[in-house]
Amino acid sequence: MTQSLAPTARPTAGPGRARRILRAVAVVSCVPYLALKAAWVAGSHVGIPEGSSLLDDRLTMAVINGLSILLDSAVVVLALVLTRPWGLRVPAWLLAFPVWVATGLLAPIMAGFPAQLVVRAFGGGSASSTGREAFLDEWVFAVVYTGFIAQGLALGGLFVLYARGRWGHLWRGRVWDLPVGAVGPAHRALAVAAAVLALLPLTLHALWACGVSAGLGEGRAADRGGEFYVLEALYVVFLLAAVAGAVLLAFRRGRALPVSVPLSLVWVGSGAVACWGGWLSLASLGGPADLADRLTPLMNLAYAGQMLVGLLVAAIGVYHFAERSARTARRTT
């Protein structure tokens, strides 16, 4: 396996022009977010209006912001790994996991923020704009999310270039070319389990996207607007993408499709639902002071359920790469 995961091309002396540009964009786009988070950890209230719930618990805010700084700093590290010759020697799992997490956290923002802007342009913003302004100043969302989109585009471009040169042979061909034993019964069972577990979060997010308030906290239900419905609809899309990719891969359906299609669905879909489900569950542990804003049991079930679905689907993708890598290694030895 080690042999097949080695780069398929000879490393060059340095990155090309496109890689250098993408690396610079990825690093520079991190600066506004990191600067804001560092200022908040230091006690600054820049971008935080008086009365914001973020000021209720300084310790929790410092811990969450510190964790956010670590996560976004990883983008800088990844940009270097993906563009330096020594990055080709990084173990596959050590690189793939943080890129998968970054993909999962950034993909909903990249799709959701532009969609929310369109909704707001047509007068479908939050039902309670004053409630949102009391949380953060509007310019903070614009600066931070624009930076996230730039990070996602730059990091995604760098990873595609890197992965194509190092592991491109693992997703060549079409689904009908996959060996019968590439995914075994256990992994078909994982796909079925993921599909069954997805029913609860999928149903809840679909209901919330359609305007049903059952299962939502009082504060969340009162604050709903077009932006809320966009996010809930995106959770539905990413859950469907994750399950569809898992079923296509595990049962070798859509046999005329390029293998890259179900793998892309598995990669992006599993990352989005697992990472955001985990992040929202983690962020709720501190709990807002207002009981009306706390997560309800059904909301916790939705986030925990989508996190489990994402992890199961990701396991299928990992097995696919491991199996094809092992087969390639056996053929070359």
N, C-alpha and C positions, 0 to 999 in steps of 0.2 A: 504494500500500500504506500509506503514511504516513497518508493521509486515512482509510482504513478502520480503522486501529488507534487513531484518536483516540477519546476517550470519547463514548459515545452519549447521555449525559445531561449537562446543565449541572452543573459542579462547585458544591458548596454551600460555605457559609462555613466549615464545619467538620464533623467526623464526628458522626453521630447517637449516641444513648445506647448502642445495642447495640455500635457500633464502639468507643466509648470504653471500655466494659467489657471487650470482647475484647482491646483493646490493652493495658489495664492487666494483665489476666491473663497475656498473652504476656510482658510485660516482667518482672513480679514472679516468674513461674515460672522465669525464667532465673537469678535471684539465687543459689539454693542451689548450682547446678552451677558457675556462674562463681566463686563464693566458694571452693568446694572446689578447683577447678583452680588458682586463683591461689595458694591456700595451698600446694598441692603444688609449684608452680613455685618458690615462695619457700623451699622446703625443709621444710615442715611434714609430719608423718606422720599427721595427723588422719585417721581412718578406715582407715589402712593398718597392719595388725598386723605385729609383728616376724616376720621370715622371709618376708615377701611377695616374690614375684619382681619386683614393681614397684620394689623398692629395689636391685635388682642393677645397674642401669645408670641413674645419675642423669641423665646428659646426654640419653639417648634419652627418658626420662620427661619431662624438661623440654620437649623439642621437641614431643613428641606432645601434652602438656597445653597448650602454647602454641597449637598448631594447633586444639585443641579449643575454646580460649577464643575464637579468631577465628571459628570456625564458629558457636558459640552466640551470640556478640555480633551476628552477622548477623540473628538473630531479632529483636533490638531494632530494628535498622535497618529491616527489612522491615515490622515493625508500624507504624513511623512512615510509611513510604512508602505503605502500604495505607490510611492513615487521614487523610492530609493532602492538601489540594487540589493542592499541587505534585507529589504522587505520580502524578497523572494525566498529567504531562508526561514521566515517566521512559520511556525507550525500552523497547519490549516485550521485547526479548531481554535487556536488563539486569535486568529484574524477573523474567521467567519462569525464567531459569536458576537463580538462587539459591532461588526457591520450589520448583522441581522437585527440587533437591538436598535441601532441607529436607523435602519430602514423602517422598523416597526414604529418608532416614535415619530419619525419625520413624515412618513407617507400620509397619515391622516391630516397633518397640518398642511402639507403641500396641496392636497386635494380640497381640504375643507376651507382654508382661509380665503382663497379666491372665490369659492362658491358662496361663502358668507358675505363677501364684499358685493357680489352680484345681488344677493338677496336684500342686503341693506340698501343698495342703490334703488331698488324698486319698492322701498318702504316696508320691508319685512324683517326688520331687525328685532332686537330683544323686546319683549313685552314691557319690560321695566328698564329703560335706559338709565334711570337714575341709580338703580341698584348696581348696575355694572360700573358706572362712574365712581361709585363709592368704593369699589374694589381696587381698580387701577385706573390711571389716566388713560384716555383713548390712545394717545401717541405711543404708549408702551406696547400695546398690542401690535400696532403697525410696524414699529421698529423691530421687535422681537420676532414676529412671524415672518416678516420679510427676510430677516437673517436666517431663519430656519429653512425657508424655501431655497435660498441661495446655497446653504450648507447641503441640503438634500440633493440638489441638482449637481453640485460640484463633486460631492462624495460619491454619488451614484455613478457619475461619469468615470471617475477614477477607478472605482471598483470593477466596473464592466471592462475597462481596458486591462486592468490587472488580471481579473479572473479569466478573460478570454485567452490571455497569453499563458497562464499557468494551468488552468483546469478546463479549457475549452473543449477538450476531447471527451469530457464526462457528460456533456449535454448535446452532443451531435446526434443527428439522425431523427427519426420519427418514433412515435410511441409504438408502432408495430414492429420496430427494430429491436425493442427491448427484449432481452432473454426472458423466457417464461419464469425462471427462478430469480429474476432481479428483485422482485418483491414477493415475499412469501406469505403464507396464510396469517401469520401473526400480524403482519403489517396491513393486510386487508381488514383484519379485526380492528386494528387501530383506526383505520379510516371509518369503519362503521361506528365505532365508539365516538369518534369525533363528530360524526354527523348526528348521532343521537344526542350527545351532550350539547350540541349547538342549538337544538330546538328551543330550549328555554331562553338563553340570551337573544337568539334571533327573533323569537316571538315578542319578547319584551321591548327590544329596540325598535322593531317594526311598529308595535302599538304606540310607543312614545313618539316615533317619527310621524305617525298619522294623527297625533293630537290627543291620544288617550292619556289620562293623568294617573291611572291606577298604578300603584307601586312607587310613585314619585313622592319625595318629601314635599312638605307644604311650600317651602321656599323655592325649591326647584320648579314645582308646578306653576307657581305664581310668576316666575321669571322667564317662562318659556316664550320663545319667539321664533322667527325664521332661522336664526343662527343655531338655536338648539335643535330644530328639526333637521337641519343640514348634518349636524354631527351624528344624530341618531341614525339617519339614513346611511351615513358613511359606515357606521358600525355594521349595519346590515350587509352592505356591499362587501366589506372586508371579511365578514364571517362566511358569506357565500363563496367568495374567492378562495378562502382557505379550504373549505370543505370540498369545493369542486376540484381544486388542484389535487387534494388527497385522493379523491375517488378516481380521477383520471389516471393518476400515477399507480395507485395500488391495484386497480382492476384492469389497467391497460385499456381504458376506454378512449374514444376519440383517436383511434389508431393512426389516422392520417395526419394528426397534429405533430408539429415539431416537439421534441421532448422539452425544449426550453419553455413552451407555453405552460404545461402543468407545473413545471419547476418554478417558474416565475410566480404563478398563483400561490404555490405553497410558500415560497420565500416571503413575498410581500404580505399575503393574507395572514399567515401564521404570526409573522412579526408584529403586524398592526394589532391584531386582537389580543395576543399574549402580552405584549409590552404595555399597551394602554390599559388592559384589564388589570395587570399587576401594578402599574403606576397609580391608577385611580384607587385601587384597594389600599395601597401603601399610604397614599396621601390622606385617606380617610381615617387612618389610625389616630392622628392627632385630634381630629374632629373639631369642627367649628363650634364656637360658643353657642350659637343659636341652634336650638333643637330643630327648628324648621328647616335648616339647611343641611342637616346630617343625612348620610346615606341610609335608606330604608333597607330592611332585610332583602327585599326583592332586587333592589339596586346592587347590593353586595353579591347576591346570587348571580346577577347578570354579569358583573365584572369578573367574579371568580370563575364562572362557567366559561366565559370567552377566553380567559387566561389558560384554562385547562385544554380547551379546544386547540388553541394556538400551539401549545406544547406538544400535544399528540400529533398534530399535522407536521410540526417541525421535525419530530422524530422520524416520520416517514421519509422526509426529504434527506435527513442525515443518513438513513439506512441506504437510500438510493445511491448517494454519492459514495458511501463506503463500499457498497457491493460492486458498483461499476469500476471503482478504483482498484479493488482487489482483482477483478477479472482482467483489467488492463495489465496489472502487475504480473499475473500468472502467464499472460501471453508474451510478455517481454522477458521472462526469465527462462 
